[in-house]
């Protein structure tokens, strides 16, 4: 690879995380504004309504396996291993995962 191409997926992931935070804020504000919930509930993270809980859980998931993805991208870049082979390997794993998902859904 040339330049900083390996970092574009990382930038996309960061944009996703920021979008999730914006969505969480919007949903929580709406719940407070309509009187469905008290703001103090969010401070203590107890009994969060489903409308915002699903987004909060999505944000939490972004700091699990994706952290390993970011670390791997940086290490590939630093060791100059960000080449066509690493790109093709990542692509093939992604294709295999989507294929498996499609087969699983078709069989269910």
N, CA, C and O of each residue as an XYZ file, in Angstrom:
432
protein
N       0.847     -1.179      0.000
C       0.000      0.000      0.000
C       0.887      1.235      0.000
O       2.045      1.193      0.414
N       0.331      2.301     -0.461
C       1.093      3.541     -0.443
C       0.404      4.551      0.454
O      -0.824      4.598      0.525
N       1.178      5.334      1.116
C       0.603      6.381      1.948
C      -0.113      5.845      3.166
O       0.355      4.932      3.846
N      -1.250      6.434      3.415
C      -1.987      6.136      4.630
C      -3.298      5.400      4.356
O      -4.234      5.492      5.151
N      -3.375      4.681      3.256
C      -4.605      3.998      2.858
C      -5.159      3.046      3.902
O      -6.375      2.873      3.993
N      -4.301      2.432      4.685
C      -4.752      1.470      5.685
C      -5.553      2.155      6.799
O      -6.291      1.496      7.531
N      -5.404      3.472      6.921
C      -6.091      4.176      7.999
C      -7.519      4.596      7.663
O      -8.262      4.982      8.565
N      -7.928      4.534      6.397
C      -9.285      4.947      6.038
C     -10.366      4.101      6.718
O     -11.366      4.664      7.163
N     -10.211      2.783      6.818
C     -11.226      2.020      7.572
C     -11.273      2.432      9.048
O     -12.333      2.382      9.672
N     -10.149      2.831      9.593
C     -10.132      3.297     10.980
C     -10.897      4.610     11.116
O     -11.631      4.810     12.084
N     -10.725      5.502     10.146
C     -11.456      6.768     10.142
C     -12.955      6.501     10.024
O     -13.760      7.149     10.693
N     -13.326      5.553      9.178
C     -14.744      5.198      9.026
C     -15.312      4.660     10.341
O     -16.444      4.975     10.706
N     -14.534      3.862     11.039
C     -14.999      3.317     12.313
C     -15.171      4.426     13.350
O     -16.152      4.432     14.093
N     -14.244      5.344     13.403
C     -14.354      6.467     14.332
C     -15.609      7.293     14.012
O     -16.315      7.732     14.920
N     -15.878      7.499     12.728
C     -17.094      8.226     12.335
C     -18.341      7.475     12.807
O     -19.307      8.097     13.250
N     -18.324      6.154     12.714
C     -19.446      5.346     13.204
C     -19.634      5.538     14.706
O     -20.763      5.699     15.169
N     -18.553      5.524     15.463
C     -18.649      5.697     16.919
C     -19.228      7.071     17.246
O     -20.094      7.187     18.113
N     -18.755      8.120     16.556
C     -19.295      9.456     16.802
C     -20.781      9.514     16.445
O     -21.565     10.148     17.151
N     -21.166      8.860     15.360
C     -22.585      8.827     14.964
C     -23.427      8.110     16.016
O     -24.551      8.523     16.303
N     -22.884      7.037     16.590
C     -23.606      6.329     17.647
C     -23.780      7.199     18.887
O     -24.842      7.184     19.510
N     -22.743      7.957     19.251
C     -22.868      8.867     20.388
C     -23.924      9.939     20.114
O     -24.695     10.296     21.005
N     -23.956     10.448     18.889
C     -24.967     11.448     18.526
C     -26.370     10.835     18.610
O     -27.293     11.468     19.122
N     -26.527      9.620     18.115
C     -27.816      8.938     18.177
C     -28.237      8.680     19.623
O     -29.400      8.869     19.978
N     -27.294      8.251     20.448
C     -27.593      8.011     21.858
C     -28.048      9.308     22.533
O     -29.026      9.311     23.281
N     -27.350     10.389     22.271
C     -27.725     11.679     22.864
C     -29.123     12.098     22.419
O     -29.922     12.570     23.229
N     -29.414     11.926     21.140
C     -30.731     12.283     20.607
C     -31.826     11.454     21.256
O     -32.857     11.993     21.659
N     -31.614     10.154     21.361
C     -32.629      9.289     21.959
C     -32.822      9.581     23.435
O     -33.956      9.617     23.914
N     -31.751      9.788     24.154
C     -31.881     10.096     25.580
C     -32.573     11.432     25.779
O     -33.434     11.552     26.651
N     -32.218     12.437     24.994
C     -32.861     13.756     25.110
C     -34.351     13.649     24.832
O     -35.161     14.278     25.513
N     -34.706     12.868     23.853
C     -36.119     12.672     23.528
C     -36.867     12.009     24.680
O     -37.986     12.403     25.008
N     -36.249     11.006     25.290
C     -36.878     10.323     26.422
C     -37.069     11.266     27.611
O     -38.091     11.210     28.295
N     -36.095     12.120     27.850
C     -36.191     13.082     28.953
C     -37.246     14.139     28.636
O     -38.061     14.492     29.488
N     -37.222     14.638     27.403
C     -38.152     15.694     26.983
C     -39.607     15.240     27.068
O     -40.480     16.017     27.453
N     -39.867     13.986     26.709
C     -41.238     13.467     26.748
C     -41.648     13.018     28.138
O     -42.798     12.637     28.356
N     -40.715     13.060     29.080
C     -41.037     12.707     30.455
C     -41.080     11.216     30.726
O     -41.561     10.795     31.778
N     -40.581     10.402     29.790
C     -40.575      8.947     29.982
C     -39.538      8.506     31.007
O     -39.639      7.424     31.585
N     -38.544      9.354     31.224
C     -37.432      8.962     32.088
C     -36.823     10.212     32.719
O     -36.917     11.307     32.165
N     -36.211     10.039     33.859
C     -35.518     11.135     34.536
C     -34.039     11.095     34.143
O     -33.455     10.020     34.008
N     -33.448     12.260     33.963
C     -32.051     12.349     33.518
C     -31.082     11.665     34.475
O     -30.039     11.169     34.049
N     -31.414     11.635     35.758
C     -30.501     11.023     36.736
C     -30.316      9.525     36.483
O     -29.323      8.942     36.918
N     -31.250      8.911     35.792
C     -31.148      7.480     35.483
C     -29.898      7.185     34.655
O     -29.243      6.162     34.855
N     -29.573      8.073     33.736
C     -28.432      7.852     32.855
C     -27.107      8.031     33.582
O     -26.108      7.412     33.215
N     -27.095      8.857     34.591
C     -25.861      9.090     35.346
C     -25.410      7.811     36.048
O     -24.214      7.558     36.191
N     -26.374      7.015     36.481
C     -26.058      5.791     37.221
C     -26.178      4.529     36.377
O     -25.922      3.431     36.872
N     -26.564      4.669     35.107
C     -26.695      3.531     34.186
C     -27.550      2.399     34.757
O     -27.141      1.238     34.750
N     -28.715      2.741     35.239
C     -29.613      1.707     35.752
C     -30.950      1.786     35.037
O     -31.490      2.872     34.827
N     -31.469      0.651     34.671
C     -32.796      0.561     34.049
C     -32.973      1.478     32.848
O     -33.988      2.165     32.732
N     -32.000      1.492     31.964
C     -32.104      2.351     30.784
C     -33.164      1.782     29.842
O     -33.209      0.571     29.627
N     -34.019      2.641     29.279
C     -35.065      2.178     28.352
C     -34.466      1.557     27.093
O     -33.355      1.900     26.688
N     -35.202      0.654     26.490
C     -34.737     -0.055     25.304
C     -34.345      0.847     24.153
O     -33.437      0.518     23.389
N     -35.030      2.007     24.015
C     -34.742      2.920     22.904
C     -33.298      3.411     22.921
O     -32.688      3.605     21.869
N     -32.758      3.610     24.117
C     -31.376      4.077     24.197
C     -30.413      2.969     24.605
O     -29.215      3.064     24.338
N     -30.915      1.929     25.241
C     -30.049      0.820     25.681
C     -29.373      0.131     24.506
O     -28.194     -0.216     24.577
N     -30.111     -0.065     23.437
C     -29.529     -0.746     22.268
C     -28.375      0.067     21.679
O     -27.383     -0.503     21.224
N     -28.500      1.385     21.687
C     -27.417      2.238     21.172
C     -26.244      2.234     22.139
O     -25.088      2.175     21.718
N     -26.539      2.298     23.442
C     -25.458      2.265     24.439
C     -24.667      0.965     24.335
O     -23.441      0.976     24.437
N     -25.365     -0.160     24.133
C     -24.682     -1.441     23.970
C     -23.863     -1.472     22.685
O     -22.785     -2.065     22.652
N     -24.363     -0.840     21.633
C     -23.607     -0.770     20.373
C     -22.312      0.006     20.566
O     -21.270     -0.367     20.028
N     -22.384      1.084     21.335
C     -21.173      1.863     21.617
C     -20.179      1.017     22.411
O     -18.983      1.024     22.117
N     -20.669      0.295     23.409
C     -19.781     -0.558     24.210
C     -19.081     -1.589     23.327
O     -17.903     -1.885     23.525
N     -19.811     -2.134     22.352
C     -19.226     -3.131     21.449
C     -18.097     -2.539     20.607
O     -17.190     -3.264     20.199
N     -18.141     -1.243     20.344
C     -17.119     -0.603     19.514
C     -15.770     -0.513     20.216
O     -14.764     -0.177     19.592
N     -15.748     -0.811     21.507
C     -14.492     -0.737     22.258
C     -14.026     -2.126     22.689
O     -13.268     -2.268     23.649
N     -14.485     -3.142     21.973
C     -14.047     -4.512     22.234
C     -13.174     -4.978     21.069
O     -12.010     -4.583     21.001
N     -13.676     -5.786     20.165
C     -12.868     -6.276     19.038
C     -12.331     -5.178     18.121
O     -11.209     -5.312     17.632
N     -13.076     -4.097     17.861
C     -12.501     -3.055     17.006
C     -11.190     -2.474     17.519
O     -10.386     -1.986     16.724
N     -10.958     -2.513     18.814
C      -9.682     -2.028     19.350
C      -8.538     -2.881     18.791
O      -7.474     -2.361     18.454
N      -8.763     -4.177     18.697
C      -7.737     -5.060     18.119
C      -7.527     -4.762     16.638
O      -6.404     -4.840     16.140
N      -8.604     -4.420     15.933
C      -8.504     -4.030     14.523
C      -7.619     -2.788     14.379
O      -6.725     -2.754     13.534
N      -7.870     -1.777     15.201
C      -7.079     -0.544     15.131
C      -5.608     -0.818     15.452
O      -4.711     -0.313     14.776
N      -5.377     -1.605     16.469
C      -3.999     -1.947     16.834
C      -3.301     -2.671     15.683
O      -2.151     -2.374     15.359
N      -3.996     -3.609     15.078
C      -3.408     -4.361     13.967
C      -3.080     -3.434     12.798
O      -2.018     -3.558     12.188
N      -3.989     -2.503     12.480
C      -3.719     -1.559     11.386
C      -2.473     -0.725     11.662
O      -1.640     -0.536     10.777
N      -2.349     -0.235     12.872
C      -1.180      0.573     13.224
C       0.094     -0.261     13.151
O       1.112      0.191     12.627
N       0.031     -1.478     13.678
C       1.214     -2.339     13.646
C       1.587     -2.747     12.225
O       2.769     -2.822     11.892
N       0.587     -3.010     11.387
C       0.873     -3.313      9.975
C       1.581     -2.127      9.314
O       2.523     -2.314      8.544
N       1.134     -0.934      9.610
C       1.738      0.262      9.040
C       3.166      0.462      9.558
O       4.086      0.716      8.781
N       3.337      0.346     10.869
C       4.658      0.585     11.460
C       5.696     -0.432     11.007
O       6.868     -0.100     10.835
N       5.257     -1.673     10.814
C       6.191     -2.718     10.388
C       6.286     -2.816      8.867
O       6.968     -3.692      8.334
N       5.600     -1.917      8.180
C       5.549     -1.879      6.712
C       5.004     -3.175      6.120
O       5.389     -3.588      5.026
N       4.096     -3.809      6.871
C       3.440     -5.030      6.383
C       2.061     -4.722      5.806
O       1.286     -5.639      5.534
N       1.750     -3.446      5.618
C       0.462     -3.047      5.043
C       0.550     -3.122      3.518
O       0.602     -2.110      2.819
N       0.563     -4.350      3.044
C       0.743     -4.584      1.622
C      -0.491     -5.283      1.040
O      -1.506     -5.451      1.717
N      -0.381     -5.677     -0.205
C      -1.503     -6.321     -0.895
C      -1.909     -7.623     -0.215
O      -3.095     -7.952     -0.189
N      -0.969     -8.362      0.326
C      -1.297     -9.620      1.001
C      -2.184     -9.385      2.221
O      -3.165    -10.102      2.419
N      -1.846     -8.384      3.042
C      -2.677     -8.119      4.221
C      -4.053     -7.604      3.810
O      -5.054     -7.930      4.450
N      -4.110     -6.809      2.756
C      -5.386     -6.321      2.249
C      -6.241     -7.478      1.745
O      -7.428     -7.560      2.059
N      -5.624     -8.393      0.946
C      -6.377     -9.548      0.401
C      -6.827    -10.479      1.500
O      -7.923    -11.034      1.427
N      -5.986    -10.668      2.541
C      -6.370    -11.561      3.638
C      -7.584    -10.997      4.361
O      -8.532    -11.727      4.653
N      -7.559     -9.705      4.649
C      -8.701     -9.071      5.304
C      -9.952     -9.157      4.454
O     -11.043     -9.407      4.966
N      -9.795     -8.951      3.163
C     -10.919     -9.030      2.227
C     -11.506    -10.435      2.204
O     -12.726    -10.598      2.247
N     -10.652    -11.446      2.135
C     -11.131    -12.830      2.079
C     -11.855    -13.241      3.363
O     -12.864    -13.943      3.308
N     -11.349    -12.811      4.504
C     -12.024    -13.116      5.769
C     -13.398    -12.455      5.795
O     -14.372    -13.067      6.232
N     -13.481    -11.218      5.333
C     -14.754    -10.513      5.305
C     -15.750    -11.193      4.360
O     -16.926    -11.337      4.696
N     -15.288    -11.606      3.197
C     -16.156    -12.334      2.261
C     -16.640    -13.639      2.887
O     -17.813    -13.992      2.763
N     -15.741    -14.352      3.558
C     -16.130    -15.616      4.204
C     -17.180    -15.374      5.286
O     -18.124    -16.154      5.412
N     -17.031    -14.322      6.054
C     -17.999    -14.032      7.112
C     -19.371    -13.703      6.531
O     -20.386    -14.181      7.037
N     -19.413    -12.889      5.472
C     -20.696    -12.546      4.854
C     -21.325    -13.760      4.174
O     -22.546    -13.913      4.173
N     -20.499    -14.609      3.605
C     -21.024    -15.841      3.002
C     -21.639    -16.727      4.065
O     -22.741    -17.246      3.882
N     -20.937    -16.903      5.174
C     -21.458    -17.724      6.263
C     -22.768    -17.144      6.808
O     -23.710    -17.890      7.074
N     -22.830    -15.846      6.972
C     -24.055    -15.207      7.453
C     -25.211    -15.471      6.489
O     -26.321    -15.783      6.918
N     -24.953    -15.347      5.210
C     -26.004    -15.583      4.205
C     -26.484    -17.030      4.243
O     -27.689    -17.280      4.195
N     -25.566    -17.976      4.328
C     -25.924    -19.394      4.398
C     -26.715    -19.660      5.669
O     -27.727    -20.360      5.630
N     -26.272    -19.116      6.791
C     -26.952    -19.324      8.076
C     -28.385    -18.801      8.035
O     -29.310    -19.462      8.505
N     -28.559    -17.604      7.466
C     -29.905    -17.033      7.409
C     -30.791    -17.833      6.457
O     -31.982    -18.006      6.718
N     -30.225    -18.316      5.364
C     -31.005    -19.102      4.401
C     -31.443    -20.435      5.010
O     -32.515    -20.945      4.683
N     -30.620    -20.997      5.893
C     -30.953    -22.292      6.502
C     -31.890    -22.146      7.697
O     -32.508    -23.124      8.116
N     -32.003    -20.955      8.245
C     -32.844    -20.751      9.445
C     -34.307    -20.574      9.101
O     -35.135    -20.395      9.994
